[in-house]
Amino acid sequence: MTDIDKLDQWFKEELARIRYELEFPSRKIEFTSAIIHIPERSNWYVVLFDELSYYPKKGSEPNLFQRKMMELFFGVKWKKTTQK
């Protein structure tokens, strides 16, 4: 196989690859490094069901009025964790 034949073969393969990519565009997802920020937990938590607890992020906990209304209407009681 001569150099011209090799070049001709390469050119045909490239044309076929380009046609394929135009017909079926690749959907590549490129991942870059990311930092996931996990907010700090509050000292308050509520047990919603038997095994399910909810800890709001620090600063987003309900005030006394909201906690009492949730206890009266929904029957859930907010508790404060003890710091060790």
Secondary structure by P-SEA (a helix, b strand, c coil): ccaaaaaaaaaaaaaaaaaaaaacccbbbbbcbbbbbbcccccccccccccbbbbccccccccaaaaaaaaaaccbbbbbbbcc
